[in-house]
Structure formats: structure tokens, C-alpha cells
Amino acid sequence: MLDQASRPTVVAAAPAGPPVHRVGLVCGSGAGTGRHYLDFAAELGGALGRAGFDLVCGGTSAGLLSEVVRTAHAFGSGVLNVVPHALLPEAACGEMAGGVVLQVVRSTYERMRMVHRLSDAVVVLPGGVEVLRELGELLSVEAVTGRVGRIVLANRRGCFDPLLELLDHAEADAFATGAELRTLEVAETADDVLRLLGRPQP
């Protein structure tokens, strides 16, 4: 079981592994309550851009994704947006940031596989059902391909605490293994995310 000793926690430095250059993003299409999540998305985008990361995302110009992409691009990040054909009219990439590169795929599942394949690590921001579905797809791709990448949960305001509790139960009841769940790392701040990606801010 992922008890307090084994559950993913914020760490002071990145886990061992190859360096991270491209960061995939999974974000909610909404903005959340108040300005809390949007402000965090802007802070994280600026931190990723200043640290020199390029981004791979898969969505429309709305909510937290738009805020991360806009601010990261303003600080120099290259951005590749992988969009299913059905969502192409809504993508409006130019509204996210000028110069965003668009890659069109056939389905949402293919989109997540491509985001995973092109990214050295993936950061998951707060969101609803769509974010949970995409996180599940990421973990499934990890299991099928055997590739062990970094998946960082940006646990702002404890958004993912209920999910971590659910994963505790899944492992306790033998529906998930510790090896599967240890691909997840948990961050609470933008600085934590950068440390887990191997480029802490000075």
C-alpha cells in the first residue's frame, strides 16, 4: 500500500534518469474557482519557459492549458500542440501563442500516445474527468510500452489528494502495483515541479 512512507511525495531533486528537454502537459479545459489555478498555471508556464523546456500539449485555447502555454511561450518555450481532427476547429492555436506548431491526429487516444512519445516527462495540472482519463491513458501507455517516464502531479490546493487515496486502495486490494504507481511524483509548487524535472530555479 502507498502509505505515507511510500506514497509519491515532493522531492528535493529529480529522480535518476535521462535529462528532460520536452515536457508534456495535461491540463483542465476550465479555469477552476477564483484565480488560484490560473495564477498557478501562469507561474508554472513562466518557470518552464525560463528553465528552457519545450512543451508538448494536446488541447484547445482554454483554461489552464492556454495559460501555461501562453506564459511559457512568452519566456522562450517552443510548443507543439497535438490535436484530434474532431477538435481542430476549437484548437485556435494562434490564440494560445503565436508560433505554436500544430500536429493533427485521428483520435484523442492517439493524441495522448503522441504526447507521451514526444515528451521526456509529463506534468499533470488540476482538472476534471478529462484530466483523470488522460492520466489513466498515460499510465496505461507506460505499462504497455515498458517506458518509465516521469509523470508529475501538480497537486495545487490538494486537488489530487482524493486520487492518491484511491490509488492507495487500488494497491491495497491488488488492483495496482507499487511499481506502476511509483511512476507518479507529486509537486505542490512550480519550484517543486522544476526540481522534479531536474532544473531547479536558482
C-alpha positions as CSV (number, residue, x, y, z in Angstrom):
1,M,0.0,0.0,0.0
2,L,1.1,3.6,-0.7
3,D,1.4,4.6,3.0
4,Q,3.0,7.9,4.0
5,A,6.4,6.3,3.7
6,S,5.9,5.0,0.1
7,R,3.4,7.4,-1.4
8,P,4.8,9.7,-4.0
9,T,6.0,12.9,-2.3
10,V,7.7,16.1,-3.3
11,V,11.4,15.6,-3.5
12,A,14.3,18.0,-3.3
13,A,15.9,16.8,-6.6
14,A,14.9,14.9,-9.7
15,P,14.8,11.1,-9.7
16,A,17.7,9.4,-11.6
17,G,17.1,9.2,-15.3
18,P,17.8,10.8,-18.7
19,P,17.6,14.6,-18.8
20,V,14.3,16.3,-19.6
21,H,14.0,18.6,-22.5
22,R,10.4,18.3,-23.7
23,V,7.6,18.5,-21.1
24,G,4.1,17.2,-21.9
25,L,1.1,18.9,-20.4
26,V,-2.2,17.5,-19.2
27,C,-4.5,20.3,-18.0
28,G,-8.1,21.0,-17.4
29,S,-10.0,22.9,-20.0
30,G,-11.6,25.0,-17.3
31,A,-10.1,27.7,-15.1
32,G,-11.2,26.4,-11.7
33,T,-12.5,28.6,-8.9
34,G,-11.3,32.1,-8.4
35,R,-7.9,32.9,-9.7
36,H,-6.0,30.3,-7.7
37,Y,-5.4,27.8,-10.5
38,L,-5.0,30.3,-13.3
39,D,-2.3,32.1,-11.3
40,F,-0.5,28.8,-10.7
41,A,-0.7,27.9,-14.3
42,A,0.9,31.3,-15.3
43,E,3.6,30.9,-12.7
44,L,4.4,27.3,-13.9
45,G,4.4,28.4,-17.5
46,G,6.9,31.2,-16.8
47,A,9.1,28.8,-14.8
48,L,9.1,26.2,-17.5
49,G,9.9,28.9,-20.2
50,R,12.7,30.4,-18.1
51,A,14.2,27.0,-17.5
52,G,14.4,26.3,-21.2
53,F,11.8,23.5,-21.6
54,D,9.9,23.0,-24.7
55,L,6.2,21.9,-24.3
56,V,4.0,19.2,-25.9
57,C,0.3,19.6,-25.3
58,G,-3.0,18.5,-26.7
59,G,-5.9,20.8,-26.4
60,T,-7.8,24.0,-27.2
61,S,-7.0,27.5,-26.2
62,A,-9.0,27.5,-23.0
63,G,-8.5,27.2,-19.3
64,L,-5.2,26.2,-17.6
65,L,-3.6,24.8,-20.7
66,S,-3.9,28.1,-22.5
67,E,-2.4,30.0,-19.5
68,V,0.6,27.6,-19.2
69,V,1.3,27.7,-22.9
70,R,0.9,31.4,-23.3
71,T,3.3,32.3,-20.4
72,A,5.9,29.5,-21.3
73,H,6.0,30.7,-24.9
74,A,6.5,34.3,-23.8
75,F,9.6,33.1,-22.0
76,G,11.0,31.2,-24.9
77,S,9.4,27.7,-24.9
78,G,8.7,26.0,-28.2
79,V,5.2,24.5,-28.2
80,L,3.8,21.5,-30.1
81,N,0.1,21.1,-29.9
82,V,-1.3,17.7,-30.8
83,V,-5.0,18.0,-31.6
84,P,-7.5,15.3,-32.7
85,H,-9.1,16.1,-36.0
86,A,-12.5,16.5,-34.4
87,L,-11.3,19.3,-32.2
88,L,-9.4,21.1,-34.9
89,P,-12.0,23.9,-35.2
90,E,-11.7,24.6,-31.5
91,A,-7.9,24.4,-31.2
92,A,-7.4,28.0,-32.2
93,C,-3.7,27.6,-31.5
94,G,-2.9,31.1,-32.6
95,E,-4.9,32.3,-29.6
96,M,-2.7,30.3,-27.2
97,A,0.5,31.8,-28.5
98,G,2.0,32.9,-31.8
99,G,4.3,30.2,-33.3
100,V,2.6,27.2,-31.7
101,V,3.2,24.2,-34.0
102,L,0.1,22.1,-34.7
103,Q,0.1,18.3,-35.2
104,V,-3.3,16.8,-36.2
105,V,-4.1,13.2,-35.2
106,R,-7.2,11.0,-35.7
107,S,-8.4,10.4,-32.1
108,T,-8.0,11.5,-28.5
109,Y,-6.3,8.3,-27.6
110,E,-3.7,8.7,-30.4
111,R,-3.2,12.3,-29.2
112,M,-2.2,11.1,-25.7
113,R,0.1,8.4,-27.1
114,M,1.9,11.0,-29.2
115,V,2.2,13.5,-26.3
116,H,3.7,10.6,-24.3
117,R,6.1,9.6,-27.1
118,L,7.3,13.1,-27.8
119,S,7.8,14.1,-24.1
120,D,10.6,13.3,-21.7
121,A,8.2,13.9,-18.8
122,V,4.6,14.9,-18.3
123,V,3.2,17.4,-15.9
124,V,-0.5,16.9,-14.9
125,L,-2.3,20.0,-13.6
126,P,-5.7,20.1,-11.8
127,G,-8.8,19.3,-13.8
128,G,-11.9,17.1,-14.0
129,V,-12.9,13.9,-15.7
130,E,-10.9,14.6,-18.9
131,V,-7.7,15.1,-16.9
132,L,-8.3,11.8,-15.0
133,R,-9.0,10.0,-18.3
134,E,-5.8,11.3,-19.8
135,L,-3.7,10.4,-16.8
136,G,-5.2,6.9,-16.9
137,E,-4.1,6.7,-20.6
138,L,-0.6,7.8,-19.7
139,L,-0.3,5.2,-17.0
140,S,-1.7,2.6,-19.5
141,V,0.8,3.6,-22.2
142,E,3.6,3.3,-19.6
143,A,2.5,-0.2,-18.7
144,V,2.2,-1.4,-22.3
145,T,5.4,0.2,-23.7
146,G,7.5,-0.5,-20.6
147,R,8.8,3.0,-20.8
148,V,9.3,4.6,-17.4
149,G,8.9,8.3,-17.8
150,R,8.3,11.0,-15.2
151,I,4.7,11.9,-14.5
152,V,4.4,14.8,-12.1
153,L,1.1,15.6,-10.5
154,A,0.9,19.4,-9.8
155,N,-1.1,18.9,-6.6
156,R,-2.2,22.5,-6.2
157,R,-4.5,23.1,-3.2
158,G,-4.6,19.3,-2.7
159,C,-6.5,18.7,-5.9
160,F,-5.1,15.2,-6.3
161,D,-5.3,14.1,-2.7
162,P,-8.5,12.1,-3.3
163,L,-6.9,10.4,-6.3
164,L,-3.9,9.4,-4.2
165,E,-6.2,8.0,-1.6
166,L,-7.9,5.9,-4.3
167,L,-4.6,4.6,-5.6
168,D,-3.8,3.6,-2.0
169,H,-6.9,1.4,-2.0
170,A,-6.1,0.1,-5.5
171,E,-2.7,-1.1,-4.4
172,A,-4.0,-2.5,-1.1
173,D,-6.6,-4.5,-3.0
174,A,-4.1,-5.7,-5.6
175,F,-5.6,-3.8,-8.5
176,A,-2.4,-1.8,-8.9
177,T,1.3,-2.4,-8.1
178,G,3.8,-0.2,-6.4
179,A,5.9,-0.3,-9.5
180,E,3.1,1.2,-11.6
181,L,2.3,3.9,-9.1
182,R,5.9,4.9,-8.5
183,T,6.0,6.4,-11.9
184,L,4.0,9.3,-10.3
185,E,5.7,12.1,-8.5
186,V,3.8,14.8,-6.6
187,A,4.6,18.5,-6.6
188,E,2.8,21.4,-4.8
189,T,4.6,24.4,-6.2
190,A,6.2,25.5,-9.5
191,D,9.6,25.2,-7.9
192,D,8.8,21.6,-6.9
193,V,7.8,20.8,-10.5
194,L,11.1,22.2,-11.7
195,R,13.1,20.2,-9.2
196,L,11.4,17.0,-10.2
197,L,12.2,17.8,-13.8
198,G,15.9,18.3,-13.0
199,R,16.1,22.1,-13.4
200,P,15.5,23.8,-10.1
201,Q,15.3,27.6,-10.2
202,P,18.3,29.4,-8.7
